[in-house]
Structures are given as structure tokens and as C-alpha cells.
Amino acid sequence: MSFDIERRGERLQGLAEGIDPAHRDRLARGEVPIDSELDLHGLSKRDAGPLVRAALEEAYQQGDRCLLVIHGRGHGSELGPVLREALPEWLTAPPAGRRVMAFATALPRDGGQGACYVLLRRRRSR
């Protein structure tokens, strides 16, 4: 799965290939209701990656459409926003990337540059 990823300062957004940009735009405007959230505060990059992948899969299996990932702004880290910088890879790499349609930095009301909305594909019933 290929993604178009844009970084503008502290803002981040991504869109899976073949997905209408209107989905990403609605997400970035905070118009998609948040179904679940994952707070990564205090975790290392090594520990956070598997949790993000597991949360994406669980949210997808539950039929959630929007996951809010709270990664923080890196104020407690000597290395800066390590989790924010790693998040695009976790969201786009297989197998998690097959579940993600788009992602965008959250609005201030939901954590601003310290959080990211993730729009998941609809789960297909079997």
C-alpha cells in the first residue's frame, strides 16, 4: 500500500493511494467522530510501535472508523518528538497500512500536534 505523506512544520497528514482526498480533509477538520483512542505518553519508540499496530487491528476488527493516537509532543524526551516522527511508518507499513485510509494531525481540542486522527477502512463482513 502506497501513501502520500505531507509534513508541514509540526503538522502531518497522509492518504492511501486511490482514496479520495475528501476523506483526509474531513478527518483533518475533525469531522469524523472518534471511536477509540490510544495514549502513548511515557512509552519508548520500541514499546509504542507494537501497541499502535495492535490498536489499529483491534479498532478495525471492532468496526471503528476513527482512532485517535495521542503521541505527545516530545517535551519529556531529550530526542524530541520521537513517537510523532515514527507514527507515519507504523500507520503505513504492512500489515497495519492495509487498514488505514488516511491520517492527520488532530485539532487542538483533541490534542493538536500531540495527537493524530487515523481513518480506518470499513471492515468487510464475511
Residue pairs with C-beta under 8 A, 6 or more apart in sequence:
1 16
1 17
1 92
1 94
1 97
1 98
1 100
2 16
2 17
3 14
3 15
3 16
3 17
3 88
3 91
3 92
3 97
3 100
4 14
4 15
4 17
5 12
5 13
5 14
5 88
5 92
6 12
6 13
6 14
10 73
10 81
10 84
10 105
10 113
11 105
11 113
12 84
12 87
12 88
12 103
12 104
12 105
12 116
13 24
13 28
13 102
13 103
13 104
13 105
14 24
14 88
14 91
14 92
14 100
14 102
14 103
14 104
15 21
15 23
15 24
15 101
15 102
16 92
16 97
16 100
16 101
16 102
19 101
19 102
23 101
23 102
23 119
24 101
24 102
24 103
24 104
24 119
26 32
27 66
27 102
27 103
27 104
27 117
27 119
28 104
28 105
28 117
29 107
30 106
30 107
30 109
30 110
30 117
32 65
32 66
32 117
32 119
33 65
33 66
34 66
34 67
34 68
34 110
34 117
35 59
35 62
35 64
35 65
35 66
35 67
36 55
36 58
36 59
36 62
36 64
36 66
36 67
36 68
37 67
37 68
37 69
37 70
38 51
38 52
38 55
38 67
38 68
38 69
38 70
39 70
40 48
40 51
40 52
40 69
40 70
40 71
40 72
40 83
41 70
41 72
42 76
43 51
43 83
45 82
45 83
45 86
48 71
48 83
48 86
48 90
49 86
49 90
52 69
52 87
52 90
52 91
52 96
53 90
53 95
53 96
55 67
55 69
56 67
56 91
56 96
56 99
56 100
56 118
56 120
57 95
57 96
57 99
59 67
59 120
60 99
60 120
60 121
60 123
61 123
63 122
63 123
64 120
65 119
65 120
65 122
66 117
66 118
66 119
66 120
67 117
67 118
67 120
68 106
68 110
68 111
68 115
68 116
68 117
68 118
69 87
69 115
69 116
69 118
70 111
70 114
70 115
71 81
71 83
71 84
71 87
71 114
71 115
71 116
72 81
72 83
72 84
72 114
73 81
73 84
73 113
73 114
74 80
74 81
74 82
74 83
74 84
84 113
84 114
84 116
87 103
87 116
88 103
90 96
91 97
91 100
91 103
91 118
92 100
98 121
99 120
99 121
100 118
100 119
100 120
100 121
101 119
101 120
101 121
102 118
102 119
103 116
103 117
103 118
103 119
104 116
104 117
105 112
105 113
105 115
105 116
105 117
106 112
106 113
106 114
106 115
106 116
106 117
110 117
